[in-house]
Amino acid sequence: MSESREILRGAEIFCRALADEGVQHIFGYPGGAVLHIYDALFKQTAVNHILVRHEQGAAHAADGYARATGKPGVVLVTSGPGVTNALTGIATAYMDSIPLVVFTGQVSSNLIGNDAFQEVDTVGITRPCVKHNFLIKDVRDIALTIKKAFYIATTGRPGPVVVDIPKDITAASCEYDYPKTIDMRSYRPVTKGHPGQIKKAVKLLLGAKRPMIYTGGGVILSNANVELTRFTRALGFPITNTLMGLGGFPGTDPQFVGMLGMHGTYEANMAMHQCDVLIAIGARFDDRVTGDLQKFCPHASIMQIDIDPASISKNVRVDLPIVGDVKSVLQEMIAVIEAGEEKPDAEALKAWWEQIRTWAGINCLGYNRKSEVIKPQYVVEKVWELTGGKAYVTSDVGQHQMWVAQFYKFDEPRRWINSGGLGTMGFGLPAAIGVQVALPNEQVVCFSGDASLVMCIQELSTCLQHGLPLKIVTLNNRYMGMVRQWQEMFYSKRYSHSYLEALPDFVRLAESFGHVGMRVEKTADVEQALKDAFAMKDRLVLMDFVTDPTENVYPMIAAGKAHNEMHLSNNRELA
């Protein structure tokens, strides 16, 4: 006789399944279609619910949580506008391959398709920006579907999975049985690289005269930073990271030549352009990285390691593909290198490094450190110094994001949390919430701009309610800075709607939410203000740094240009 199982309502099954999956935190906002679930959450203590003030904030907070910890972020929103409000955050996670499981309420099953109150076609709307989505039609499917959702979100190339649950399903009852493991015949991602391809790749690398290692966010997602560092040091090759890959290799290491791409260093971009062998590791050849595809790495044999076969040769045709998990493939490559007798060409490598150091001597990131008007780069450098490079740093999108990428040297993975692929303004503050919830004893710093910050400013209430002592660094130049820079450079200084003529008083705004606000207007006051803010361990502090409104981000590769066609300042272009 089979053992009888506990009979639970759908909403109770939902909560129990999350607990059994090991979920500790869920970010959400209630509404009619999910009230059964919220009632069940009220009656349990295993899963901690963080109440945000907008569903976009819930998705971004779960995203930040996932990026910082490697665990899947979990979201709960209601039907209709709850879903559509969360879409921006779902798409943000999708573009950057971040594991999220997003639970959405749906109208009762008998009303689906009737344009019922707060009904949208969640499956249809989210399909283009999720790894997978489900509509649960039977209470007996809740537990198994949740197991599948977490498995799909976290394996292979990670990504968001949406689970749509009609209200009547959460009210129905059945036996509770949560599977310990899952096996899906239609979904079995490859993790091991082909041994023959790995041996060919090592041979090609060891024969290189001007090699280059180019790595992206896949290194972070695979937790392969240790292997990457060992691989890079064993070869002695120069290495560059994408925006999403920063921290995958220590930013202060002498083999690191800086970030590449549109706002990458001169030495990184020139080395990419002139290399004869390029290995791309967990990177997808994004357009902000490659520049003009017709001129990309014109002299190089190109290898690509990626767990997603659809990413291989998608944007750039590669000569040697390896499909597999980055961590596993690097381990195999290191083993082949160490077992063999062949070593890199020392003389060729010495000459290559001399050339790279010559390019680095241009000092492409130089700026006026004696300016009385605050330079944004100076603020970033001071934050890096005072935190010892150990802070968890989130950012919004724009000039400040690029300055942080350039001047905050990330030596460890998962400490740089930003929206790379979608470029979502408003991401920084709620993402910082997710990081601080996950890591309550760590220093979390959110860099934002005066335009980005106001997009999700309501989440300051979430910070107060949950006692989150974030430090917000606002680089306030009174413009949509990157829009203004493009208008200056490419639109004959026609500043169409990029000037912010009605900014709030950020100090008083922070205080109105119950936090500490500071305004800093002189370079001489920057360091002490930061020290004072960081000394307040149990308070959120919003620092409004009034920065030079004319400062631009350099280097810059204009749209349609190649790596060797860079603007280094307002009046200086190298080609």
Phi, psi and omega in degrees: 000128183288150180287131180284144181253163181293138175269123181230154172286160181305319180295323178290322175300318178306307182295318181295319181296319177298316179298317180293334177282349180092013179289130178255328185226142175225136183253127185196182181210127187283164176189171188307317186288345182242017183293327175300320180292317180295327176295320178292323177298323180299329187269001182233168183232355185290322183251125181269123180264130177256115180278114175270182180248000177199142185297332174299320178297326179296314181294318179293322180295316177296325177297311178300320177302314182293316182296322184283330187252336188084355177272155178292138172277147185236135185232145174224118179225163180275181183285176173060242183296335175299318178292310185294327176295329182278347187302319181299319178291324177295315180295324177300313180294322181298315182296328183257010177057051181258131182285112174233147167240115187250115178263126182240136173288153177222154177298163181304149188307321184288349181258350183299129181092359182259010186056044180291166180304128180058039175256133165224160176280085186298316180299315181291318182293321186272347186308318183289345187232030174227159173287323177197158172217157182230147165242116182279128183246355182214135181302331181290349181264354187300306186298312181296320180296319178298318177299315179298319183299314180292324179295314181293318183296328191254353182250165183060219171280115185297166178177173180282142175236131180256134176239112183264125187235111176298150186298322182293334178291326179285345179267337181287167184232155174193176177291145179264126178210106181260120183294141179282328179226169180219141176223117182244113183299329184274357182219100179220085184296144177283135179242328183270132177284157180289124183303321180296317178295322179297317179295320177297319180297315180298317179299317179296319179297315184290341178267001184288146173259326181227070186281159176213133175256123183237117187234153183230200185296341178299330177295318179293312183297328181273358184055044186254019183297322180296315179295319179297317180297316179296317179299313184293317180289328178295325181272331183077018184274156170289150182223142174231150177246151168283175175305318182281345184263359183299132184098347176291333172227141186304126182292342178263000181288139182297341178280348179276123184258013178098171176293151177252176172102202188308319178239030178279174181287157178299317183292322179293314182291321179292323178295321176299316184293326187260354185294156178253342174222125181238129173245121179261122185241110180062036181229147190247016177057052178297151183297331178287346178265316190278331191065214181295114183298330181291339181247010185285124176042062189293342184252004194258144160275130190245132173245150178221128175249123179204144179284342182260108181300334180290342179274343181288124180060020180292315181252324181233129178291127182252152183273333183217100180269146171227113178268124179166170178292133185303316182299313181295315182295318179297321177300317179292320180294319178299318179298319179294317180298314184288332181280338183270167179263341182288139180235163177300155179289102187298318182293316179296320181293323177298315179295322180296317178295325177297319177295317180297320179294327176296316177297319181295334181295346177293338181056063186292344180261014180294147177209171184280098181281351181263003182295135174287327173286135186295126173270132183300326179299324181296319179298315180298315180299320180292322176298318179299315180297313187287335178265358182064021182070014187257357183288156167271119191245123172251160176214160167273206187236133179142204182302315183301324178300315181291322178295322177296316179299326182279322192247349174261112186275106182273115179266346184231152179284162175067014176258356178243110187240109181209163179271106184269303187289313183274333180065060190266108171296141183097355183288323194301309184294307179296327176297321177296325176301313180299320179295315183291325175297317181290323187231074188297339182262004181261155176279121179246127181239128177252115172270132180217171174246165183296334177278316183293319189300322185288347184292327177230035185298335182298341180288355170299332175293320177300318179299319180292314183301322185257008175061047184264113187274053179297157170243116183257121179253106181262117176268094192265103178250009176064021178222161157282093198302313183289326175298313179300318180299315178294321179294324177294316188276327190236355181233030174052038177060031173272097187275074184283107173058029176256353179267130183265100188270357182222052180289147174286164169280103188295330179294309180292328178296314178300317181295326180293335176272000179094015183249182178263134177241144177224143171241132181234125187241351182235144179303322183297340184262355187298309187297315181293323178298317179295318179299317180297319181294313181293338178286341178274085189290335186246016180233145168283132179237125175257115180257119181260097179270117181276105189254170181298116183288348183262356185290134178247161177271120176227154358296167177212130171260119180291157179304133178086001180259167182263174181301330182267012179241084188241143165272126179258343175195183182302325187242016186225122178230133179248139177214000000 
